[in-house]
Amino acid sequence: LDLTNDSFHGHLPIDFSLLPQLENFSIGKNNLEGLIPQTLSHCQGLQILSTQDNQFYGSIP
């Protein structure tokens, strides 16, 4: 799922528990901030997570 440079802003509202087979998630070059949702841990097949050029903080679940 590539959402790079799509002019998103605010918090990341995705409920990752609905995407358990997600393998690649790119959300870089937006204006997002806050914690990465804990539901990201439901993506057991996630291999690539790209979040550059945002304002996330905390640990990756």
PQR file with spaces between the fields and no chain letter, atoms N, CA, C, O and H, PARSE charges and radii, in Angstrom:
ATOM       1  N    LEU     1       0.865   -1.166    0.000 -0.4000 1.5000
ATOM       2  CA   LEU     1       0.000    0.000    0.000 -0.0000 2.0000
ATOM       3  C    LEU     1       0.903    1.218    0.000  0.5500 1.7000
ATOM       4  O    LEU     1       1.616    1.454    0.975 -0.5500 1.4000
ATOM       5  N    ASP     2       0.889    1.997   -1.071 -0.4000 1.5000
ATOM       6  CA   ASP     2       1.770    3.158   -1.194 -0.0000 2.0000
ATOM       7  C    ASP     2       0.953    4.438   -1.116  0.5500 1.7000
ATOM       8  O    ASP     2       0.219    4.776   -2.045 -0.5500 1.4000
ATOM       9  H    ASP     2       0.310    1.805   -1.864  0.4000 1.0000
ATOM      10  N    LEU     3       1.087    5.146    0.002 -0.4000 1.5000
ATOM      11  CA   LEU     3       0.411    6.425    0.215 -0.0000 2.0000
ATOM      12  C    LEU     3       1.434    7.548    0.344  0.5500 1.7000
ATOM      13  O    LEU     3       1.175    8.554    1.005 -0.5500 1.4000
ATOM      14  H    LEU     3       1.683    4.871    0.756  0.4000 1.0000
ATOM      15  N    THR     4       2.592    7.380   -0.284 -0.4000 1.5000
ATOM      16  CA   THR     4       3.673    8.355   -0.223 -0.0000 2.0000
ATOM      17  C    THR     4       3.275    9.644   -0.930  0.5500 1.7000
ATOM      18  O    THR     4       2.704    9.622   -2.021 -0.5500 1.4000
ATOM      19  H    THR     4       2.803    6.563   -0.821  0.4000 1.0000
ATOM      20  N    ASN     5       3.590   10.776   -0.281 -0.4000 1.5000
ATOM      21  CA   ASN     5       3.431   12.105   -0.879 -0.0000 2.0000
ATOM      22  C    ASN     5       1.994   12.358   -1.350  0.5500 1.7000
ATOM      23  O    ASN     5       1.777   12.855   -2.455 -0.5500 1.4000
ATOM      24  H    ASN     5       4.054   10.793    0.605  0.4000 1.0000
ATOM      25  N    ASP     6       1.019   12.016   -0.508 -0.4000 1.5000
ATOM      26  CA   ASP     6      -0.393   12.197   -0.857 -0.0000 2.0000
ATOM      27  C    ASP     6      -1.061   13.341   -0.100  0.5500 1.7000
ATOM      28  O    ASP     6      -2.288   13.437   -0.079 -0.5500 1.4000
ATOM      29  H    ASP     6       1.195   11.612    0.390  0.4000 1.0000
ATOM      30  N    SER     7      -0.266   14.208    0.520 -0.4000 1.5000
ATOM      31  CA   SER     7      -0.771   15.406    1.208 -0.0000 2.0000
ATOM      32  C    SER     7      -1.680   15.094    2.391  0.5500 1.7000
ATOM      33  O    SER     7      -2.576   15.876    2.709 -0.5500 1.4000
ATOM      34  H    SER     7       0.731   14.130    0.503  0.4000 1.0000
ATOM      35  N    PHE     8      -1.456   13.958    3.042 -0.4000 1.5000
ATOM      36  CA   PHE     8      -2.198   13.653    4.261 -0.0000 2.0000
ATOM      37  C    PHE     8      -1.639   14.479    5.411  0.5500 1.7000
ATOM      38  O    PHE     8      -0.462   14.839    5.403 -0.5500 1.4000
ATOM      39  H    PHE     8      -0.728   13.323    2.783  0.4000 1.0000
ATOM      40  N    HIS     9      -2.472   14.778    6.393 -0.4000 1.5000
ATOM      41  CA   HIS     9      -2.011   15.497    7.577 -0.0000 2.0000
ATOM      42  C    HIS     9      -2.814   15.024    8.788  0.5500 1.7000
ATOM      43  O    HIS     9      -3.896   14.453    8.653 -0.5500 1.4000
ATOM      44  H    HIS     9      -3.428   14.485    6.399  0.4000 1.0000
ATOM      45  N    GLY    10      -2.259   15.276    9.967 -0.4000 1.5000
ATOM      46  CA   GLY    10      -2.911   14.842   11.195 -0.0000 2.0000
ATOM      47  C    GLY    10      -2.371   13.504   11.662  0.5500 1.7000
ATOM      48  O    GLY    10      -1.209   13.174   11.425 -0.5500 1.4000
ATOM      49  H    GLY    10      -1.380   15.740   10.076  0.4000 1.0000
ATOM      50  N    HIS    11      -3.225   12.734   12.330 -0.4000 1.5000
ATOM      51  CA   HIS    11      -2.839   11.427   12.858 -0.0000 2.0000
ATOM      52  C    HIS    11      -3.139   10.335   11.844  0.5500 1.7000
ATOM      53  O    HIS    11      -3.934   10.525   10.924 -0.5500 1.4000
ATOM      54  H    HIS    11      -4.169   13.002   12.522  0.4000 1.0000
ATOM      55  N    LEU    12      -2.503    9.205   12.021 -0.4000 1.5000
ATOM      56  CA   LEU    12      -2.708    8.055   11.146 -0.0000 2.0000
ATOM      57  C    LEU    12      -3.961    7.314   11.616  0.5500 1.7000
ATOM      58  O    LEU    12      -3.916    6.648   12.650 -0.5500 1.4000
ATOM      59  H    LEU    12      -1.857    9.051   12.768  0.4000 1.0000
ATOM      60  N    PRO    13      -5.080    7.408   10.886 -0.5600 1.5000
ATOM      61  CA   PRO    13      -6.353    6.870   11.367  0.2800 2.0000
ATOM      62  C    PRO    13      -6.632    5.421   10.993  0.5500 1.7000
ATOM      63  O    PRO    13      -7.727    4.923   11.257 -0.5500 1.4000
ATOM      64  N    ILE    14      -5.682    4.741   10.393 -0.4000 1.5000
ATOM      65  CA   ILE    14      -5.936    3.395    9.882 -0.0000 2.0000
ATOM      66  C    ILE    14      -5.997    2.376   11.020  0.5500 1.7000
ATOM      67  O    ILE    14      -5.137    2.368   11.901 -0.5500 1.4000
ATOM      68  H    ILE    14      -4.793    5.146   10.179  0.4000 1.0000
ATOM      69  N    ASP    15      -7.011    1.525   10.997 -0.4000 1.5000
ATOM      70  CA   ASP    15      -7.098    0.400   11.924 -0.0000 2.0000
ATOM      71  C    ASP    15      -6.432   -0.795   11.241  0.5500 1.7000
ATOM      72  O    ASP    15      -7.051   -1.492   10.437 -0.5500 1.4000
ATOM      73  H    ASP    15      -7.710    1.532   10.282  0.4000 1.0000
ATOM      74  N    PHE    16      -5.179   -1.012   11.573 -0.4000 1.5000
ATOM      75  CA   PHE    16      -4.397   -2.042   10.902 -0.0000 2.0000
ATOM      76  C    PHE    16      -4.910   -3.455   11.167  0.5500 1.7000
ATOM      77  O    PHE    16      -4.523   -4.386   10.461 -0.5500 1.4000
ATOM      78  H    PHE    16      -4.677   -0.446   12.226  0.4000 1.0000
ATOM      79  N    SER    17      -5.771   -3.636   12.169 -0.4000 1.5000
ATOM      80  CA   SER    17      -6.309   -4.971   12.416 -0.0000 2.0000
ATOM      81  C    SER    17      -7.180   -5.427   11.245  0.5500 1.7000
ATOM      82  O    SER    17      -7.468   -6.616   11.112 -0.5500 1.4000
ATOM      83  H    SER    17      -6.085   -2.879   12.742  0.4000 1.0000
ATOM      84  N    LEU    18      -7.598   -4.490   10.402 -0.4000 1.5000
ATOM      85  CA   LEU    18      -8.391   -4.825    9.222 -0.0000 2.0000
ATOM      86  C    LEU    18      -7.516   -5.216    8.034  0.5500 1.7000
ATOM      87  O    LEU    18      -8.030   -5.609    6.987 -0.5500 1.4000
ATOM      88  H    LEU    18      -7.365   -3.524   10.510  0.4000 1.0000
ATOM      89  N    LEU    19      -6.183   -5.107    8.195 -0.4000 1.5000
ATOM      90  CA   LEU    19      -5.236   -5.385    7.107 -0.0000 2.0000
ATOM      91  C    LEU    19      -4.176   -6.401    7.539  0.5500 1.7000
ATOM      92  O    LEU    19      -2.985   -6.103    7.449 -0.5500 1.4000
ATOM      93  H    LEU    19      -5.765   -4.788    9.046  0.4000 1.0000
ATOM      94  N    PRO    20      -4.567   -7.580    8.001 -0.5600 1.5000
ATOM      95  CA   PRO    20      -3.583   -8.519    8.551  0.2800 2.0000
ATOM      96  C    PRO    20      -2.568   -9.043    7.538  0.5500 1.7000
ATOM      97  O    PRO    20      -1.502   -9.513    7.933 -0.5500 1.4000
ATOM      98  N    GLN    21      -2.873   -8.974    6.242 -0.4000 1.5000
ATOM      99  CA   GLN    21      -1.953   -9.499    5.235 -0.0000 2.0000
ATOM     100  C    GLN    21      -1.132   -8.401    4.563  0.5500 1.7000
ATOM     101  O    GLN    21      -0.476   -8.654    3.552 -0.5500 1.4000
ATOM     102  H    GLN    21      -3.740   -8.592    5.920  0.4000 1.0000
ATOM     103  N    LEU    22      -1.160   -7.196    5.108 -0.4000 1.5000
ATOM     104  CA   LEU    22      -0.381   -6.089    4.558 -0.0000 2.0000
ATOM     105  C    LEU    22       1.105   -6.427    4.610  0.5500 1.7000
ATOM     106  O    LEU    22       1.616   -6.814    5.661 -0.5500 1.4000
ATOM     107  H    LEU    22      -1.692   -6.991    5.929  0.4000 1.0000
ATOM     108  N    GLU    23       1.800   -6.285    3.487 -0.4000 1.5000
ATOM     109  CA   GLU    23       3.227   -6.603    3.413 -0.0000 2.0000
ATOM     110  C    GLU    23       4.097   -5.364    3.275  0.5500 1.7000
ATOM     111  O    GLU    23       5.230   -5.346    3.756 -0.5500 1.4000
ATOM     112  H    GLU    23       1.385   -5.971    2.634  0.4000 1.0000
ATOM     113  N    ASN    24       3.581   -4.331    2.625 -0.4000 1.5000
ATOM     114  CA   ASN    24       4.359   -3.128    2.356 -0.0000 2.0000
ATOM     115  C    ASN    24       3.469   -1.923    2.628  0.5500 1.7000
ATOM     116  O    ASN    24       2.399   -1.794    2.033 -0.5500 1.4000
ATOM     117  H    ASN    24       2.660   -4.345    2.235  0.4000 1.0000
ATOM     118  N    PHE    25       3.909   -1.034    3.531 -0.4000 1.5000
ATOM     119  CA   PHE    25       3.131    0.163    3.847 -0.0000 2.0000
ATOM     120  C    PHE    25       4.055    1.368    3.791  0.5500 1.7000
ATOM     121  O    PHE    25       4.949    1.520    4.623 -0.5500 1.4000
ATOM     122  H    PHE    25       4.778   -1.140    4.014  0.4000 1.0000
ATOM     123  N    SER    26       3.829    2.220    2.802 -0.4000 1.5000
ATOM     124  CA   SER    26       4.642    3.421    2.614 -0.0000 2.0000
ATOM     125  C    SER    26       3.760    4.645    2.802  0.5500 1.7000
ATOM     126  O    SER    26       2.803    4.853    2.057 -0.5500 1.4000
ATOM     127  H    SER    26       3.103    2.097    2.126  0.4000 1.0000
ATOM     128  N    ILE    27       4.093    5.456    3.809 -0.4000 1.5000
ATOM     129  CA   ILE    27       3.304    6.634    4.152 -0.0000 2.0000
ATOM     130  C    ILE    27       4.191    7.881    4.226  0.5500 1.7000
ATOM     131  O    ILE    27       3.795    8.905    4.783 -0.5500 1.4000
ATOM     132  H    ILE    27       4.871    5.287    4.414  0.4000 1.0000
ATOM     133  N    GLY    28       5.394    7.780    3.658 -0.4000 1.5000
ATOM     134  CA   GLY    28       6.369    8.864    3.739 -0.0000 2.0000
ATOM     135  C    GLY    28       5.950   10.119    2.994  0.5500 1.7000
ATOM     136  O    GLY    28       5.057   10.102    2.146 -0.5500 1.4000
ATOM     137  H    GLY    28       5.716    6.949    3.206  0.4000 1.0000
ATOM     138  N    LYS    29       6.626   11.211    3.340 -0.4000 1.5000
ATOM     139  CA   LYS    29       6.463   12.513    2.687 -0.0000 2.0000
ATOM     140  C    LYS    29       5.034   13.032    2.749  0.5500 1.7000
ATOM     141  O    LYS    29       4.508   13.556    1.767 -0.5500 1.4000
ATOM     142  H    LYS    29       7.351   11.225    4.029  0.4000 1.0000
ATOM     143  N    ASN    30       4.415   12.882    3.910 -0.4000 1.5000
ATOM     144  CA   ASN    30       3.122   13.488    4.194 -0.0000 2.0000
ATOM     145  C    ASN    30       3.337   14.417    5.383  0.5500 1.7000
ATOM     146  O    ASN    30       4.481   14.715    5.727 -0.5500 1.4000
ATOM     147  H    ASN    30       4.842   12.456    4.707  0.4000 1.0000
ATOM     148  N    ASN    31       2.302   14.865    5.995 -0.4000 1.5000
ATOM     149  CA   ASN    31       2.421   15.725    7.167 -0.0000 2.0000
ATOM     150  C    ASN    31       1.673   15.072    8.329  0.5500 1.7000
ATOM     151  O    ASN    31       0.798   15.677    8.949 -0.5500 1.4000
ATOM     152  H    ASN    31       1.372   14.623    5.716  0.4000 1.0000
ATOM     153  N    LEU    32       2.043   13.815    8.607 -0.4000 1.5000
ATOM     154  CA   LEU    32       1.394   13.054    9.668 -0.0000 2.0000
ATOM     155  C    LEU    32       2.186   13.172   10.962  0.5500 1.7000
ATOM     156  O    LEU    32       3.388   13.433   10.942 -0.5500 1.4000
ATOM     157  H    LEU    32       2.753   13.323    8.104  0.4000 1.0000
ATOM     158  N    GLU    33       1.503   12.977   12.089 -0.4000 1.5000
ATOM     159  CA   GLU    33       2.153   13.103   13.389 -0.0000 2.0000
ATOM     160  C    GLU    33       1.524   12.141   14.390  0.5500 1.7000
ATOM     161  O    GLU    33       0.464   11.564   14.147 -0.5500 1.4000
ATOM     162  H    GLU    33       0.526   12.765   12.105  0.4000 1.0000
ATOM     163  N    GLY    34       2.200   11.988   15.510 -0.4000 1.5000
ATOM     164  CA   GLY    34       1.670   11.179   16.595 -0.0000 2.0000
ATOM     165  C    GLY    34       2.268    9.790   16.650  0.5500 1.7000
ATOM     166  O    GLY    34       3.262    9.488   15.989 -0.5500 1.4000
ATOM     167  H    GLY    34       3.061   12.457   15.708  0.4000 1.0000
ATOM     168  N    LEU    35       1.638    8.955   17.454 -0.4000 1.5000
ATOM     169  CA   LEU    35       2.076    7.572   17.612 -0.0000 2.0000
ATOM     170  C    LEU    35       1.613    6.718   16.440  0.5500 1.7000
ATOM     171  O    LEU    35       0.544    6.947   15.875 -0.5500 1.4000
ATOM     172  H    LEU    35       0.831    9.201   17.991  0.4000 1.0000
ATOM     173  N    ILE    36       2.421    5.742   16.085 -0.4000 1.5000
ATOM     174  CA   ILE    36       1.994    4.745   15.112 -0.0000 2.0000
ATOM     175  C    ILE    36       1.043    3.803   15.854  0.5500 1.7000
ATOM     176  O    ILE    36       1.396    3.296   16.919 -0.5500 1.4000
ATOM     177  H    ILE    36       3.289    5.556   16.544  0.4000 1.0000
ATOM     178  N    PRO    37      -0.150    3.560   15.316 -0.5600 1.5000
ATOM     179  CA   PRO    37      -1.155    2.770   16.038  0.2800 2.0000
ATOM     180  C    PRO    37      -0.655    1.385   16.451  0.5500 1.7000
ATOM     181  O    PRO    37       0.068    0.725   15.705 -0.5500 1.4000
ATOM     182  N    GLN    38      -1.051    0.960   17.643 -0.4000 1.5000
ATOM     183  CA   GLN    38      -0.683   -0.362   18.150 -0.0000 2.0000
ATOM     184  C    GLN    38      -1.238   -1.480   17.275  0.5500 1.7000
ATOM     185  O    GLN    38      -0.710   -2.592   17.274 -0.5500 1.4000
ATOM     186  H    GLN    38      -1.638    1.496   18.249  0.4000 1.0000
ATOM     187  N    THR    39      -2.303   -1.187   16.530 -0.4000 1.5000
ATOM     188  CA   THR    39      -2.896   -2.222   15.677 -0.0000 2.0000
ATOM     189  C    THR    39      -1.959   -2.628   14.538  0.5500 1.7000
ATOM     190  O    THR    39      -2.227   -3.610   13.846 -0.5500 1.4000
ATOM     191  H    THR    39      -2.732   -0.284   16.530  0.4000 1.0000
ATOM     192  N    LEU    40      -0.865   -1.888   14.334 -0.4000 1.5000
ATOM     193  CA   LEU    40       0.120   -2.278   13.325 -0.0000 2.0000
ATOM     194  C    LEU    40       0.689   -3.663   13.640  0.5500 1.7000
ATOM     195  O    LEU    40       1.121   -4.377   12.735 -0.5500 1.4000
ATOM     196  H    LEU    40      -0.648   -1.090   14.896  0.4000 1.0000
ATOM     197  N    SER    41       0.691   -4.037   14.899 -0.4000 1.5000
ATOM     198  CA   SER    41       1.214   -5.351   15.292 -0.0000 2.0000
ATOM     199  C    SER    41       0.364   -6.497   14.740  0.5500 1.7000
ATOM     200  O    SER    41       0.809   -7.644   14.754 -0.5500 1.4000
ATOM     201  H    SER    41       0.341   -3.457   15.635  0.4000 1.0000
ATOM     202  N    HIS    42      -0.835   -6.215   14.259 -0.4000 1.5000
ATOM     203  CA   HIS    42      -1.693   -7.241   13.661 -0.0000 2.0000
ATOM     204  C    HIS    42      -1.255   -7.604   12.251  0.5500 1.7000
ATOM     205  O    HIS    42      -1.736   -8.589   11.690 -0.5500 1.4000
ATOM     206  H    HIS    42      -1.196   -5.283   14.247  0.4000 1.0000
ATOM     207  N    CYS    43      -0.361   -6.834   11.678 -0.4000 1.5000
ATOM     208  CA   CYS    43       0.130   -7.086   10.313 -0.0000 2.0000
ATOM     209  C    CYS    43       1.317   -8.039   10.388  0.5500 1.7000
ATOM     210  O    CYS    43       2.467   -7.619   10.267 -0.5500 1.4000
ATOM     211  H    CYS    43       0.030   -6.035   12.134  0.4000 1.0000
ATOM     212  N    GLN    44       1.035   -9.307   10.587 -0.4000 1.5000
ATOM     213  CA   GLN    44       2.087  -10.303   10.781 -0.0000 2.0000
ATOM     214  C    GLN    44       2.997  -10.465    9.572  0.5500 1.7000
ATOM     215  O    GLN    44       4.144  -10.884    9.724 -0.5500 1.4000
ATOM     216  H    GLN    44       0.100   -9.648   10.685  0.4000 1.0000
ATOM     217  N    GLY    45       2.514  -10.144    8.375 -0.4000 1.5000
ATOM     218  CA   GLY    45       3.321  -10.289    7.168 -0.0000 2.0000
ATOM     219  C    GLY    45       4.040   -9.020    6.742  0.5500 1.7000
ATOM     220  O    GLY    45       4.669   -8.993    5.683 -0.5500 1.4000
ATOM     221  H    GLY    45       1.582   -9.803    8.251  0.4000 1.0000
ATOM     222  N    LEU    46       3.959   -7.961    7.554 -0.4000 1.5000
ATOM     223  CA   LEU    46       4.564   -6.682    7.175 -0.0000 2.0000
ATOM     224  C    LEU    46       6.077   -6.821    7.049  0.5500 1.7000
ATOM     225  O    LEU    46       6.754   -7.222    7.996 -0.5500 1.4000
ATOM     226  H    LEU    46       3.448   -7.983    8.414  0.4000 1.0000
ATOM     227  N    GLN    47       6.597   -6.487    5.876 -0.4000 1.5000
ATOM     228  CA   GLN    47       8.026   -6.572    5.611 -0.0000 2.0000
ATOM     229  C    GLN    47       8.653   -5.199    5.452  0.5500 1.7000
ATOM     230  O    GLN    47       9.811   -5.007    5.821 -0.5500 1.4000
ATOM     231  H    GLN    47       6.047   -6.162    5.107  0.4000 1.0000
ATOM     232  N    ILE    48       7.909   -4.235    4.909 -0.4000 1.5000
ATOM     233  CA   ILE    48       8.440   -2.894    4.666 -0.0000 2.0000
ATOM     234  C    ILE    48       7.493   -1.866    5.270  0.5500 1.7000
ATOM     235  O    ILE    48       6.296   -1.867    4.984 -0.5500 1.4000
ATOM     236  H    ILE    48       6.968   -4.391    4.609  0.4000 1.0000
ATOM     237  N    LEU    49       8.040   -0.989    6.110 -0.4000 1.5000
ATOM     238  CA   LEU    49       7.304    0.131    6.685 -0.0000 2.0000
ATOM     239  C    LEU    49       8.125    1.381    6.430  0.5500 1.7000
ATOM     240  O    LEU    49       9.231    1.515    6.955 -0.5500 1.4000
ATOM     241  H    LEU    49       9.012   -0.988    6.343  0.4000 1.0000
ATOM     242  N    SER    50       7.600    2.293    5.635 -0.4000 1.5000
ATOM     243  CA   SER    50       8.315    3.514    5.284 -0.0000 2.0000
ATOM     244  C    SER    50       7.526    4.713    5.799  0.5500 1.7000
ATOM     245  O    SER    50       6.395    4.951    5.374 -0.5500 1.4000
ATOM     246  H    SER    50       6.702    2.184    5.208  0.4000 1.0000
ATOM     247  N    THR    51       8.133    5.472    6.726 -0.4000 1.5000
ATOM     248  CA   THR    51       7.434    6.592    7.365 -0.0000 2.0000
ATOM     249  C    THR    51       8.216    7.903    7.314  0.5500 1.7000
ATOM     250  O    THR    51       7.889    8.837    8.047 -0.5500 1.4000
ATOM     251  H    THR    51       9.051    5.279    7.072  0.4000 1.0000
ATOM     252  N    GLN    52       9.232    7.994    6.474 -0.4000 1.5000
ATOM     253  CA   GLN    52      10.106    9.162    6.487 -0.0000 2.0000
ATOM     254  C    GLN    52       9.347   10.461    6.203  0.5500 1.7000
ATOM     255  O    GLN    52       8.298   10.468    5.560 -0.5500 1.4000
ATOM     256  H    GLN    52       9.498    7.236    5.879  0.4000 1.0000
ATOM     257  N    ASP    53       9.918   11.561    6.708 -0.4000 1.5000
ATOM     258  CA   ASP    53       9.387   12.915    6.503 -0.0000 2.0000
ATOM     259  C    ASP    53       7.993   13.106    7.082  0.5500 1.7000
ATOM     260  O    ASP    53       7.161   13.797    6.492 -0.5500 1.4000
ATOM     261  H    ASP    53      10.771   11.555    7.230  0.4000 1.0000
ATOM     262  N    ASN    54       7.737   12.502    8.226 -0.4000 1.5000
ATOM     263  CA   ASN    54       6.543   12.724    9.022 -0.0000 2.0000
ATOM     264  C    ASN    54       7.008   13.041   10.440  0.5500 1.7000
ATOM     265  O    ASN    54       8.210   13.095   10.697 -0.5500 1.4000
ATOM     266  H    ASN    54       8.412   11.942    8.705  0.4000 1.0000
ATOM     267  N    GLN    55       6.090   13.247   11.341 -0.4000 1.5000
ATOM     268  CA   GLN    55       6.428   13.611   12.717 -0.0000 2.0000
ATOM     269  C    GLN    55       5.964   12.540   13.705  0.5500 1.7000
ATOM     270  O    GLN    55       5.363   12.861   14.730 -0.5500 1.4000
ATOM     271  H    GLN    55       5.113   13.204   11.132  0.4000 1.0000
ATOM     272  N    PHE    56       6.239   11.280   13.404 -0.4000 1.5000
ATOM     273  CA   PHE    56       5.861   10.199   14.306 -0.0000 2.0000
ATOM     274  C    PHE    56       6.832   10.125   15.477  0.5500 1.7000
ATOM     275  O    PHE    56       7.990   10.524   15.355 -0.5500 1.4000
ATOM     276  H    PHE    56       6.728   11.019   12.571  0.4000 1.0000
ATOM     277  N    TYR    57       6.361    9.614   16.607 -0.4000 1.5000
ATOM     278  CA   TYR    57       7.221    9.407   17.769 -0.0000 2.0000
ATOM     279  C    TYR    57       6.805    8.118   18.472  0.5500 1.7000
ATOM     280  O    TYR    57       5.735    7.569   18.211 -0.5500 1.4000
ATOM     281  H    TYR    57       5.420    9.290   16.706  0.4000 1.0000
ATOM     282  N    GLY    58       7.662    7.653   19.357 -0.4000 1.5000
ATOM     283  CA   GLY    58       7.399    6.407   20.065 -0.0000 2.0000
ATOM     284  C    GLY    58       7.974    5.225   19.313  0.5500 1.7000
ATOM     285  O    GLY    58       8.658    5.385   18.302 -0.5500 1.4000
ATOM     286  H    GLY    58       8.531    8.099   19.569  0.4000 1.0000
ATOM     287  N    SER    59       7.689    4.050   19.815 -0.4000 1.5000
ATOM     288  CA   SER    59       8.243    2.841   19.201 -0.0000 2.0000
ATOM     289  C    SER    59       7.261    2.238   18.199  0.5500 1.7000
ATOM     290  O    SER    59       6.056    2.489   18.240 -0.5500 1.4000
ATOM     291  H    SER    59       7.133    3.920   20.636  0.4000 1.0000
ATOM     292  N    ILE    60       7.817    1.443   17.310 -0.4000 1.5000
ATOM     293  CA   ILE    60       6.991    0.733   16.338 -0.0000 2.0000
ATOM     294  C    ILE    60       6.490   -0.540   17.011  0.5500 1.7000
ATOM     295  O    ILE    60       7.289   -1.343   17.493 -0.5500 1.4000
ATOM     296  H    ILE    60       8.795    1.239   17.276  0.4000 1.0000
ATOM     297  N    PRO    61       5.169   -0.728   17.047 -0.5600 1.5000
ATOM     298  CA   PRO    61       4.616   -1.902   17.743  0.2800 2.0000
ATOM     299  C    PRO    61       5.057   -3.215   17.120  0.5500 1.7000
ATOM     300  O    PRO    61       4.673   -4.284   17.595 -0.5500 1.4000
